[in-house]
């Protein structure tokens, strides 16, 4: 429901309240429509007046809101400027404090350095006094060196000192070289001893292996002799059996030849076919036995 419908509803309710209930029923339809039309016109006027008043109030509120927003923006800008001003003041104060602290630290460092330099100067002064005393004590050696230079082939003391230092360096180098050579000899001696130990272990292992192989060779020879004896026995047995087989074949052949004359009309048997010869001999023997068992005709007649 919009604003116009709201005001129209309110006006209709007020009009109905003003008109008595009895008079409402007496009014005709046209009169009621006329009344309604008048009421609508009156409501439209009031609504228009209310709308204009509402537009004026809304415009006033809009202007006031814009003014409030402008003031709020100005206030925010002022707050931001003030906050920036405070931050800049804080930063300047912090930088100033840091700078003052840094300058204070620099001053303290300079003072400490001055004290340290004073101490070093005092220490150097004391060392200077000690060196002067040492020079005075060692002046005797300097005079001695001058006398040695005058007697030797050197022209200056520094040449003698340089020669002495060169000899010292040479001696140190020779000692170092001797130490290196000795270390190398020790390493070679250790390597030789290690090699000897390794070869001894290897020789011992080879001797053990040779002993094992000799034992295996002896066992193999013994086994070979045993099998050779068995082989000779087998050969002798085979020779005997071969001789016996030959004898059996000869006997079988003789028997077959003896019986072959009686087997007429049959094919001959091969010379080496001993089994067939035995079969022929067996058959012939059975035939002879049957003939011996069968009675003759003369014996039958006597009975």
Secondary structure, 3 states (H helix, E strand, C coil): CCHHHHHHHHHHHHHHHHCCHHHHHHCCHHHHHHHHHHHHHHHHHHHHHHHHHHHHHHHHHHHHHHHHHHHHHHHHHHHHHHHHHHHHHHHHHHHHHHHHHHHHHHHHHHHHHHHHHHHHHHHHHHHHHHHHHHHHHHHHHHHHHHHHHHHCCCCCHHHHHHHHHHHHHHHHHHHHHHHHHHHHHHHHHHHHHHHHHHHHHHHHHHHHHHHHHHHHHHHHHHHHHHHHHHHHHHHHHHHHHHHHHHHHHHHHHHHHHHHHCCCCCCCCCCCCCHHHHHHHHHHHHHHHHHHHHCCCHHHHHHC
